[in-house]
Amino acid sequence: MNDEKTTNGGGIGERLRRLRFENNLTQVEVAREIGVTQQTYSRYEGGDAKPDSDTIVKFCNLYGITADYLLGLDTAKPRIEPERVSLISDNDMDMIVERLLNRLKSDKEEL
């Protein structure tokens, strides 16, 4: 189910795996930090499950990255202050993620 590749360096799972390796973390450590089981985290990396908006925020805070980078909309990996990510409300984040995913789907269809 890892067919959600984008033209910007792979899907969310691939980026999560790369970030984890770059930060010398295990799946167990990342899972503990974001509040899920190792099995759930493994499914995110494998592309068998998609993180919800709250979990995306946790990844952004953990790695100091933007949601655009994590979702593959931006190839650069800008570092951001964790406090800035948490200022986005859950409803706003849900709307942003939904729009980004819709954009990815429409871009994929154009290819």
C-alpha positions as a Markdown table, in Angstrom:
| # | Residue | x | y | z |
|---|---|---|---|---|
| 1 | Met | 0.0 | 0.0 | 0.0 |
| 2 | Asn | 3.0 | 2.2 | -0.4 |
| 3 | Asp | 1.7 | 3.7 | -3.6 |
| 4 | Glu | 1.3 | 7.2 | -2.2 |
| 5 | Lys | 4.6 | 8.3 | -3.7 |
| 6 | Thr | 5.0 | 11.9 | -4.7 |
| 7 | Thr | 7.4 | 13.6 | -7.1 |
| 8 | Asn | 9.0 | 15.2 | -4.0 |
| 9 | Gly | 10.9 | 12.3 | -2.5 |
| 10 | Gly | 8.4 | 9.7 | -1.6 |
| 11 | Gly | 5.4 | 9.3 | 0.6 |
| 12 | Ile | 4.9 | 10.1 | 4.3 |
| 13 | Gly | 6.2 | 6.7 | 5.3 |
| 14 | Glu | 9.4 | 7.1 | 3.5 |
| 15 | Arg | 10.0 | 10.5 | 5.0 |
| 16 | Leu | 9.2 | 9.3 | 8.5 |
| 17 | Arg | 11.7 | 6.5 | 8.1 |
| 18 | Arg | 14.4 | 8.9 | 6.8 |
| 19 | Leu | 13.8 | 11.3 | 9.7 |
| 20 | Arg | 14.0 | 8.5 | 12.2 |
| 21 | Phe | 17.3 | 7.3 | 10.8 |
| 22 | Glu | 18.7 | 10.8 | 10.6 |
| 23 | Asn | 17.8 | 11.3 | 14.3 |
| 24 | Asn | 19.2 | 7.9 | 15.3 |
| 25 | Leu | 15.9 | 6.8 | 16.8 |
| 26 | Thr | 14.2 | 3.4 | 16.9 |
| 27 | Gln | 10.6 | 2.8 | 16.0 |
| 28 | Val | 9.9 | 2.1 | 19.7 |
| 29 | Glu | 11.4 | 5.5 | 20.7 |
| 30 | Val | 9.4 | 7.4 | 18.1 |
| 31 | Ala | 6.2 | 5.6 | 18.9 |
| 32 | Arg | 6.7 | 6.4 | 22.6 |
| 33 | Glu | 7.3 | 10.1 | 21.8 |
| 34 | Ile | 4.2 | 10.5 | 19.7 |
| 35 | Gly | 1.9 | 8.3 | 21.9 |
| 36 | Val | 1.2 | 5.3 | 19.6 |
| 37 | Thr | 2.3 | 1.6 | 19.7 |
| 38 | Gln | 5.3 | 0.5 | 17.8 |
| 39 | Gln | 3.0 | -1.5 | 15.5 |
| 40 | Thr | 1.0 | 1.6 | 14.6 |
| 41 | Tyr | 4.2 | 3.5 | 13.9 |
| 42 | Ser | 5.5 | 0.7 | 11.8 |
| 43 | Arg | 2.3 | 0.9 | 9.7 |
| 44 | Tyr | 2.9 | 4.6 | 9.2 |
| 45 | Glu | 6.4 | 4.0 | 7.9 |
| 46 | Gly | 5.3 | 1.1 | 5.7 |
| 47 | Gly | 2.5 | 3.1 | 4.2 |
| 48 | Asp | -0.2 | 0.8 | 5.5 |
| 49 | Ala | -1.7 | 3.5 | 7.7 |
| 50 | Lys | -1.9 | 7.3 | 7.5 |
| 51 | Pro | -1.3 | 9.5 | 10.6 |
| 52 | Asp | -4.2 | 11.8 | 11.6 |
| 53 | Ser | -3.7 | 15.5 | 11.9 |
| 54 | Asp | -2.8 | 15.4 | 15.7 |
| 55 | Thr | -0.1 | 12.8 | 14.9 |
| 56 | Ile | 1.2 | 14.9 | 12.1 |
| 57 | Val | 1.6 | 17.8 | 14.5 |
| 58 | Lys | 3.5 | 15.5 | 16.9 |
| 59 | Phe | 5.9 | 14.4 | 14.2 |
| 60 | Cys | 6.4 | 18.0 | 13.2 |
| 61 | Asn | 7.2 | 18.9 | 16.8 |
| 62 | Leu | 9.4 | 15.9 | 17.3 |
| 63 | Tyr | 11.6 | 16.5 | 14.3 |
| 64 | Gly | 11.2 | 20.3 | 14.0 |
| 65 | Ile | 9.8 | 20.1 | 10.5 |
| 66 | Thr | 6.8 | 21.5 | 8.6 |
| 67 | Ala | 3.7 | 19.5 | 7.6 |
| 68 | Asp | 4.5 | 20.5 | 4.0 |
| 69 | Tyr | 7.8 | 18.7 | 4.2 |
| 70 | Leu | 6.3 | 15.6 | 5.9 |
| 71 | Leu | 3.5 | 15.4 | 3.4 |
| 72 | Gly | 5.9 | 15.8 | 0.5 |
| 73 | Leu | 4.7 | 19.2 | -0.7 |
| 74 | Asp | 8.1 | 20.8 | -0.1 |
| 75 | Thr | 11.5 | 19.1 | -0.8 |
| 76 | Ala | 13.4 | 21.4 | 1.5 |
| 77 | Lys | 13.4 | 20.4 | 5.2 |
| 78 | Pro | 12.9 | 23.7 | 7.0 |
| 79 | Arg | 13.4 | 23.7 | 10.7 |
| 80 | Ile | 10.7 | 25.3 | 12.7 |
| 81 | Glu | 10.2 | 26.1 | 16.4 |
| 82 | Pro | 7.9 | 23.4 | 18.0 |
| 83 | Glu | 5.8 | 26.1 | 19.7 |
| 84 | Arg | 4.7 | 27.4 | 16.3 |
| 85 | Val | 3.2 | 24.1 | 15.3 |
| 86 | Ser | 1.2 | 23.7 | 18.5 |
| 87 | Leu | -0.5 | 27.1 | 17.9 |
| 88 | Ile | -2.5 | 25.6 | 15.0 |
| 89 | Ser | -5.9 | 24.4 | 16.2 |
| 90 | Asp | -7.0 | 20.8 | 15.6 |
| 91 | Asn | -9.8 | 22.0 | 13.3 |
| 92 | Asp | -7.4 | 24.2 | 11.3 |
| 93 | Met | -4.9 | 21.4 | 11.0 |
| 94 | Asp | -7.6 | 19.0 | 9.9 |
| 95 | Met | -8.6 | 21.4 | 7.2 |
| 96 | Ile | -5.0 | 22.0 | 6.1 |
| 97 | Val | -4.2 | 18.3 | 5.9 |
| 98 | Glu | -7.4 | 17.6 | 4.0 |
| 99 | Arg | -6.5 | 20.3 | 1.5 |
| 100 | Leu | -3.0 | 19.1 | 1.1 |
| 101 | Leu | -4.1 | 15.5 | 0.6 |
| 102 | Asn | -6.6 | 16.6 | -2.0 |
| 103 | Arg | -3.9 | 18.6 | -3.8 |
| 104 | Leu | -1.7 | 15.5 | -3.8 |
| 105 | Lys | -4.4 | 13.4 | -5.2 |
| 106 | Ser | -5.2 | 15.9 | -8.0 |
| 107 | Asp | -1.5 | 16.3 | -8.8 |
| 108 | Lys | -1.1 | 12.5 | -8.9 |
| 109 | Glu | -4.1 | 12.3 | -11.3 |
| 110 | Glu | -2.5 | 14.9 | -13.6 |
| 111 | Leu | 0.6 | 12.8 | -13.9 |
